[in-house]
Amino acid sequence: MDIEGFRAELETRLLIEKEYIIQELSSIDDYKEKLDLLGRFNEKYKELIKRLANESGIDLNAPYPTENPSNSGNLSNEQIILGKTMSIYDKLADELYEKIAMIRKQKYL
């Protein structure tokens, strides 16, 4: 499994999803509804991992292959992917939250 290629493709697709959500922010007045978009972004992250794994022929439940099986701790492909991509998700979710907070501030200024 090419984890770096997977990570790069996931980042590209998450950036696109983040932009779609930012565009949607202007049509929502309620702050709670805007915050709910963060949950939707999280769901998109999970969906994209499943979709990319499917497109790449990766079984997310299969054990991650390592050269030293005693080191792996029997981690699945999904656990490895989540571990290697969570920083991308965190960064983009933080950016999205900052955008929501900035819009709220501007509304009250």
SVG drawing of the C-alpha trace seen along z (x, -y; Angstrom):
<svg xmlns="http://www.w3.org/2000/svg" viewBox="-30 -46 41 57">
<polyline fill="none" stroke="black" stroke-width="0.4" points="0.0,0.0 1.4,-3.4 0.4,-5.3 2.1,-8.6 0.1,-8.5 -3.1,-7.7 -2.4,-10.6 -1.8,-13.1 -5.0,-12.1 -7.0,-12.3 -5.6,-15.7 -6.5,-17.0 -10.1,-15.7 -10.5,-17.0 -9.3,-20.5 -12.1,-20.4 -14.7,-19.4 -13.5,-22.1 -14.0,-24.7 -17.5,-23.4 -18.4,-23.8 -16.9,-27.3 -19.1,-28.3 -22.1,-26.9 -21.3,-29.0 -22.7,-32.1 -26.1,-30.6 -26.4,-29.6 -27.3,-32.2 -27.5,-30.0 -24.1,-29.6 -25.0,-26.1 -25.8,-25.0 -22.4,-26.3 -20.7,-24.3 -22.7,-21.3 -20.8,-21.6 -17.6,-20.5 -19.4,-17.2 -20.2,-16.8 -16.6,-17.5 -15.6,-14.7 -18.1,-12.3 -16.6,-13.3 -13.1,-12.4 -14.3,-9.0 -16.2,-8.5 -13.2,-9.6 -11.0,-7.1 -13.4,-4.3 -13.8,-5.5 -10.1,-5.9 -9.4,-2.5 -12.1,-0.9 -10.6,-2.7 -7.1,-1.5 -8.2,2.1 -7.3,1.7 -9.1,3.8 -9.4,1.5 -9.9,4.5 -6.9,6.4 -3.8,6.4 -1.2,3.8 1.7,5.6 5.1,5.0 8.6,6.4 8.7,7.2 5.3,8.7 6.1,8.5 6.4,4.7 3.0,4.1 0.8,4.9 -1.6,6.3 -2.8,2.9 -5.3,2.9 -4.8,0.9 -7.6,-1.5 -5.7,-2.1 -2.5,-2.9 -4.3,-5.2 -6.1,-7.0 -2.8,-7.5 -1.0,-8.8 -3.8,-11.1 -5.3,-12.5 -2.9,-15.4 -4.3,-16.5 -7.9,-16.3 -7.0,-18.1 -5.3,-21.0 -8.2,-21.4 -10.9,-21.1 -9.1,-23.8 -9.0,-26.0 -12.7,-25.5 -13.5,-26.2 -11.4,-29.5 -13.4,-30.5 -16.7,-29.8 -15.5,-31.8 -14.2,-34.7 -17.6,-34.9 -19.4,-35.0 -17.1,-37.8 -17.6,-39.9 -21.4,-39.5 -21.3,-41.0 -18.8,-43.8"/>
</svg>
